[in-house]
Amino acid sequence: MAEKSSIFDMIGPVMIGPSSSHTAGVVRIARAAIRILGSLPTHATVTFYNSFARTYEGHGSDRAIVAGLLGMNTDDVRIREAFDHAKEAGLQYTFQGVGNASTMHPNTIRVQLRDERTAHTVEVVGQSRGGGVIRIVEVDGFPSDFSGSLHTLILDADDAKGSIAFIASVIAHDDCNIATMLVSRKGKNDVARQFIEIDSGIKDITLAYLRQLSWVHRVTYIPTID
């Protein structure tokens, strides 16, 4: 006997179409990237991989990524005219495609951003998993694994003994429960990057405390991504 389908099985994110993978997910990857950058970029280089490389123009992923880089939400009607809004905002961008990256998820995007006003740069690799669901799998060469559906804390800190336990303790005292944690480093005793997903928002005073620690170099807090 076939299973009955439910209306809830067919509901996806509220979005501008045509596809949750090619538009909503792409917008959310871009929104994650600008939050990591800490501002709207002035320059962007976007690389589409595999199936995205073959379809990004026809399915509107190019407009979606630009819209997200301008801070638009997935349901913003301005997505359709994202290129015009980018011109008004002074955002310069280039697109390129790599159709045969066999080690990457079929719907992968690499976003390299620069804000000339602050001299900040960031490189983010994200995957669009369908239904608007994303995974951010790399930030500035550090492996990561977060979705943006939870609050995310990114810390650059000295690779010192006890540092991970200390950060976890600070978060616990803020009554925040850690859902996932991934720690990456490029070498022993080098700077380590911690990616921490938490179930609830973290207080400003806690972020300020973490930022003033001498062995913590940078703290980036990303509330849930629309």
C-alpha positions as CSV (number, residue, x, y, z in Angstrom):
1,M,0.0,0.0,0.0
2,A,1.5,3.3,-1.0
3,E,2.1,5.9,1.7
4,K,-0.2,8.9,1.6
5,S,1.6,12.2,1.0
6,S,1.0,15.1,3.3
7,I,0.8,18.8,2.4
8,F,3.6,19.4,4.8
9,D,5.9,17.1,2.7
10,M,5.6,19.5,-0.2
11,I,6.1,22.9,1.5
12,G,9.5,24.5,1.0
13,P,10.9,27.8,2.0
14,V,9.1,31.1,1.2
15,M,11.2,32.3,-1.7
16,I,11.5,33.7,-5.2
17,G,11.8,30.8,-7.7
18,P,12.3,28.9,-9.8
19,S,14.1,26.4,-7.5
20,S,14.9,26.1,-3.8
21,S,18.3,24.7,-4.6
22,H,19.2,27.2,-7.3
23,T,17.7,30.3,-5.7
24,A,16.8,30.1,-2.0
25,G,19.9,28.0,-1.1
26,V,22.2,30.2,-3.1
27,V,20.8,33.4,-1.4
28,R,21.4,31.8,2.0
29,I,25.0,30.9,1.1
30,A,25.6,34.5,0.1
31,R,24.0,35.8,3.3
32,A,26.2,33.5,5.4
33,A,29.3,34.8,3.5
34,I,28.5,38.5,4.2
35,R,27.9,37.8,7.8
36,I,31.3,36.2,8.1
37,L,32.8,39.1,6.2
38,G,31.1,41.5,8.6
39,S,29.8,43.8,5.9
40,L,28.4,44.0,2.4
41,P,31.3,43.5,-0.1
42,T,32.5,45.8,-2.7
43,H,34.0,43.0,-4.9
44,A,33.0,39.4,-5.3
45,T,34.3,36.4,-7.3
46,V,31.8,33.6,-7.5
47,T,32.7,30.1,-8.7
48,F,29.9,27.6,-9.5
49,Y,30.8,23.9,-9.5
50,N,29.4,20.8,-11.2
51,S,25.6,21.1,-12.0
52,F,25.6,24.7,-10.8
53,A,28.3,25.5,-13.4
54,R,26.0,24.3,-16.2
55,T,22.7,25.8,-15.0
56,Y,23.4,28.9,-12.9
57,E,22.5,31.4,-15.7
58,G,19.3,29.6,-16.8
59,H,18.1,28.9,-13.2
60,G,18.8,32.3,-11.9
61,S,21.6,31.3,-9.4
62,D,23.7,34.2,-10.7
63,R,21.0,36.7,-9.7
64,A,20.4,34.8,-6.4
65,I,24.0,35.0,-5.3
66,V,24.2,38.7,-6.1
67,A,21.0,39.3,-4.2
68,G,22.3,37.5,-1.1
69,L,25.5,39.5,-1.3
70,L,23.4,42.7,-1.2
71,G,21.7,41.3,2.0
72,M,18.3,40.4,0.4
73,N,16.2,37.6,1.9
74,T,15.1,34.5,0.0
75,D,11.6,36.0,-0.6
76,D,12.7,39.5,-1.7
77,V,11.0,40.3,-5.0
78,R,14.1,42.4,-5.9
79,I,16.1,39.2,-6.6
80,R,14.9,39.3,-10.1
81,E,16.5,42.7,-10.7
82,A,19.6,41.9,-8.5
83,F,22.1,43.0,-11.2
84,D,20.5,46.4,-11.4
85,H,20.6,46.8,-7.6
86,A,24.3,45.6,-7.5
87,K,25.2,48.4,-10.0
88,E,23.4,51.0,-7.8
89,A,25.2,49.7,-4.7
90,G,28.6,49.6,-6.4
91,L,29.1,45.9,-6.1
92,Q,31.5,44.5,-8.7
93,Y,31.3,40.8,-9.4
94,T,32.5,38.1,-11.7
95,F,31.2,34.6,-12.3
96,Q,33.1,31.4,-13.4
97,G,32.1,27.8,-13.7
98,V,33.9,24.5,-13.1
99,G,31.9,21.6,-14.4
100,N,34.0,18.6,-13.4
101,A,34.9,19.0,-9.7
102,S,34.4,15.3,-8.8
103,T,35.2,15.7,-5.1
104,M,32.6,18.4,-4.6
105,H,28.9,18.3,-4.0
106,P,26.9,18.8,-7.2
107,N,25.6,22.2,-6.0
108,T,28.7,23.9,-4.7
109,I,29.6,27.6,-4.7
110,R,32.8,29.3,-3.7
111,V,32.5,33.0,-2.9
112,Q,35.5,35.2,-2.5
113,L,34.6,38.6,-1.1
114,R,36.4,41.9,-0.4
115,D,35.3,45.1,1.3
116,E,37.6,47.8,0.2
117,R,36.3,50.1,2.9
118,T,37.5,47.9,5.7
119,A,40.2,45.8,3.8
120,H,38.5,42.7,5.0
121,T,38.3,39.6,2.8
122,V,36.8,36.1,3.2
123,E,36.5,33.0,1.1
124,V,33.5,30.7,1.8
125,V,32.5,27.4,0.2
126,G,28.9,26.4,0.5
127,Q,26.6,23.6,-0.7
128,S,22.9,24.0,-1.6
129,R,21.3,20.7,-0.4
130,G,17.7,21.3,-1.6
131,G,14.7,22.9,0.0
132,G,16.8,25.9,0.9
133,V,19.0,23.9,3.2
134,I,22.7,24.8,3.0
135,R,26.0,23.6,4.5
136,I,29.0,25.9,4.8
137,V,31.9,23.5,4.4
138,E,34.9,25.8,4.3
139,V,35.9,29.3,5.5
140,D,39.3,30.8,4.5
141,G,40.7,27.3,3.9
142,F,39.5,25.9,7.3
143,P,37.1,23.0,7.0
144,S,33.7,23.8,8.5
145,D,30.3,22.2,8.7
146,F,27.4,24.5,9.7
147,S,24.0,25.2,8.2
148,G,23.0,28.6,9.4
149,S,19.8,27.2,10.8
150,L,21.3,27.6,14.3
151,H,23.2,30.4,15.9
152,T,26.9,30.1,14.9
153,L,30.0,31.3,16.7
154,I,33.4,31.4,14.8
155,L,36.5,32.0,16.9
156,D,40.1,32.3,15.8
157,A,42.3,31.5,18.9
158,D,45.7,30.3,19.8
159,D,46.1,26.5,19.6
160,A,46.6,26.3,23.4
161,K,45.8,23.5,25.8
162,G,42.4,23.9,27.4
163,S,41.2,26.6,25.1
164,I,38.3,24.6,23.7
165,A,37.1,23.6,27.1
166,F,37.4,27.2,28.3
167,I,35.3,28.5,25.4
168,A,32.7,25.8,26.0
169,S,32.5,26.7,29.7
170,V,32.0,30.4,28.9
171,I,29.1,29.5,26.5
172,A,27.6,27.2,29.1
173,H,27.6,30.0,31.7
174,D,25.6,32.0,29.2
175,D,23.0,29.3,29.3
176,C,23.7,28.3,25.7
177,N,23.7,24.7,24.7
178,I,26.3,23.6,22.1
179,A,24.8,21.6,19.3
180,T,27.9,21.0,17.2
181,M,31.6,22.0,17.4
182,L,34.3,21.7,14.8
183,V,37.9,22.8,15.4
184,S,40.3,23.2,12.5
185,R,43.9,24.3,12.4
186,K,46.5,24.6,9.7
187,G,49.4,23.3,11.9
188,K,50.4,22.4,15.4
189,N,50.5,25.5,17.7
190,D,49.1,27.6,14.8
191,V,45.9,29.6,15.1
192,A,42.9,27.3,15.4
193,R,39.4,28.2,14.2
194,Q,36.4,27.0,16.2
195,F,33.0,26.6,14.5
196,I,30.3,26.3,17.2
197,E,26.6,25.9,16.6
198,I,24.4,26.8,19.6
199,D,20.7,26.4,20.2
200,S,20.0,29.9,21.4
201,G,21.5,33.4,20.9
202,I,24.5,34.5,22.8
203,K,24.6,37.7,24.9
204,D,26.5,40.8,23.8
205,I,28.4,40.9,27.1
206,T,29.6,37.3,26.5
207,L,30.8,38.2,23.0
208,A,32.6,41.2,24.4
209,Y,34.3,39.1,27.1
210,L,35.5,36.6,24.5
211,R,36.9,39.4,22.3
212,Q,39.0,40.8,25.0
213,L,40.8,37.6,25.8
214,S,44.5,38.0,24.7
215,W,44.6,34.6,23.0
216,V,41.4,35.1,21.0
217,H,42.1,36.9,17.8
218,R,38.7,37.2,16.2
219,V,35.1,36.4,17.2
220,T,32.3,36.3,14.5
221,Y,28.7,35.7,15.6
222,I,26.1,34.7,13.1
223,P,22.5,34.6,14.2
224,T,20.2,32.2,12.4
225,I,20.2,32.9,8.6
226,D,16.9,33.6,7.0
